[in-house]
Amino acid sequence: KPWTLADFEIGKPLGKGKFGRVYLAREVKSKYIVALKVIFKEQIEKYKIHHQLRREMEIQTSLSHPNILGLYGWFHDDDRIFLILEYAHGGELYGLLKKNGHLTEKQAATYIASLSQALAYCHGKCVIHRDIKPENLLLDHEGRLKIADFGWSVQSSNKRKTMCGTLDYLAPEMVENRDHDYAVDNWTLGILCYEFLYGNPPFEAESQKDTFKRILKIDLTFPTTPNVSAEAKNLISQLLVKDPSKRLSIDKIMQHPWIVKNADPKGVCLN
Ligand SMILES: O=C(Cc1cc(-c2ccc3c(-c4nc5ccccc5[nH]4)n[nH]c3c2)n[nH]1)Nc1cccc(F)c1
């Protein structure tokens, strides 16, 4: 039977997501705690995001992974759409990062390993996230990482695989583009790893123009404090590579000595 708003008691606002606000909510009968995202239909009309919303819902309902925030279901009334999302008790990873200034190497390695596993899972299902940033990363009650926002993910057509490896028909920019898309998430892992360990992203600059220049130049420098291990810097340097095809692949990330040595296999790392 379809859910209605009457099935939930609404609590405090948890944040403003894209196109809507998210509230703490409790399902009345089961007392189960969820995050209820409210999206106004007029916003969907105004921004013409029907197809994107539908795609996100299809993507999110099709994904089930311990490091991807669950979408349990949805319902609507005359002017709003409600998404029943998993509640992450630990809130935004960003908060932890800002509170502590930077994460320990064990925390950073654990979260990079969790992200890598979640991305390997997504790429296996031809989903490219493309918008991973600390604000979209949540923590559950055990400190386990949950990727929350599929704001710009795309269900990439897996034509190449179904063409069983014959690339003959694909234009070079098509092939390059596809690799580039997948490897964009690997690049982001490098940015995040740096940000987890130093407290801010590597190519920060006064203006967007300068940031773009620094990114295109791979103007990567490692501050002397906090003191970060050579292995960590090695992993970052193998991810922040201009040529997408030369970035460390996700399974190579999982085998990297820094990850093997520091990541908590249970993905929680209560330090
Ligand atoms: O909009 C989102 C992602 C999303 C998730 C959330 C979100 C935000 C916050 C939370 C929280 C949460 N727990 C907290 C604890 C303390 C402080 C803050 C907290 N926020 N738990 N679950 C959440 C989920 N906002 N936006 N997905 C989406 C959008 C359209 C279609 C679709 F299928 C999915």
The ligand as an SDF file (V2000), in Angstrom:
LIG
                    3D

 34 39  0  0  0  0  0  0  0  0999 V2000
   18.3900   14.0150   -2.6380 O   0  0  0  0  0  0  0  0  0  0  0  0
   18.9400   12.9370   -2.5900 C   0  0  0  0  0  0  0  0  0  0  0  0
   20.0730   12.7050   -1.6970 C   0  0  0  0  0  0  0  0  0  0  0  0
   19.9170   13.3290   -0.3950 C   0  0  0  0  0  0  0  0  0  0  0  0
   20.0680   12.6670    0.7720 C   0  0  0  0  0  0  0  0  0  0  0  0
   19.9930   13.6570    1.7210 C   0  0  0  0  0  0  0  0  0  0  0  0
   20.1990   13.4670    3.1470 C   0  0  0  0  0  0  0  0  0  0  0  0
   20.6230   14.5300    3.9230 C   0  0  0  0  0  0  0  0  0  0  0  0
   20.8830   14.3510    5.2830 C   0  0  0  0  0  0  0  0  0  0  0  0
   20.6900   13.0930    5.8370 C   0  0  0  0  0  0  0  0  0  0  0  0
   20.8810   12.5350    7.0990 C   0  0  0  0  0  0  0  0  0  0  0  0
   21.3720   13.2170    8.2740 C   0  0  0  0  0  0  0  0  0  0  0  0
   21.6230   12.6420    9.4280 N   0  0  0  0  0  0  0  0  0  0  0  0
   22.0730   13.6100   10.2710 C   0  0  0  0  0  0  0  0  0  0  0  0
   22.4980   13.5630   11.6030 C   0  0  0  0  0  0  0  0  0  0  0  0
   22.9400   14.7430   12.2120 C   0  0  0  0  0  0  0  0  0  0  0  0
   22.9520   15.9390   11.5040 C   0  0  0  0  0  0  0  0  0  0  0  0
   22.5400   15.9710   10.1670 C   0  0  0  0  0  0  0  0  0  0  0  0
   22.0960   14.7890    9.5770 C   0  0  0  0  0  0  0  0  0  0  0  0
   21.6570   14.5320    8.3050 N   0  0  0  0  0  0  0  0  0  0  0  0
   20.5780   11.2260    7.0790 N   0  0  0  0  0  0  0  0  0  0  0  0
   20.1870   10.9200    5.8340 N   0  0  0  0  0  0  0  0  0  0  0  0
   20.2380   12.0260    5.0570 C   0  0  0  0  0  0  0  0  0  0  0  0
   19.9790   12.2040    3.6900 C   0  0  0  0  0  0  0  0  0  0  0  0
   19.8160   14.8530    1.1390 N   0  0  0  0  0  0  0  0  0  0  0  0
   19.7350   14.6490   -0.1810 N   0  0  0  0  0  0  0  0  0  0  0  0
   18.6970   11.8990   -3.2640 N   0  0  0  0  0  0  0  0  0  0  0  0
   17.7380   11.8350   -4.2220 C   0  0  0  0  0  0  0  0  0  0  0  0
   17.2120   12.9620   -4.8450 C   0  0  0  0  0  0  0  0  0  0  0  0
   16.2720   12.7820   -5.8240 C   0  0  0  0  0  0  0  0  0  0  0  0
   15.8740   11.4980   -6.1920 C   0  0  0  0  0  0  0  0  0  0  0  0
   16.4610   10.4160   -5.5400 C   0  0  0  0  0  0  0  0  0  0  0  0
   16.1210    9.1860   -5.9000 F   0  0  0  0  0  0  0  0  0  0  0  0
   17.3820   10.5670   -4.5860 C   0  0  0  0  0  0  0  0  0  0  0  0
  1  2  2  0
  2  3  1  0
  2 27  1  0
  3  4  1  0
  4  5  2  0
  4 26  1  0
  5  6  1  0
  6  7  1  0
  6 25  2  0
  7  8  1  0
  7 24  2  0
  8  9  2  0
  9 10  1  0
 10 11  1  0
 10 23  2  0
 11 12  1  0
 11 21  2  0
 12 13  2  0
 12 20  1  0
 13 14  1  0
 14 15  1  0
 14 19  2  0
 15 16  2  0
 16 17  1  0
 17 18  2  0
 18 19  1  0
 19 20  1  0
 21 22  1  0
 22 23  1  0
 23 24  1  0
 25 26  1  0
 27 28  1  0
 28 29  1  0
 28 34  2  0
 29 30  2  0
 30 31  1  0
 31 32  2  0
 32 33  1  0
 32 34  1  0
M  END
$$$$
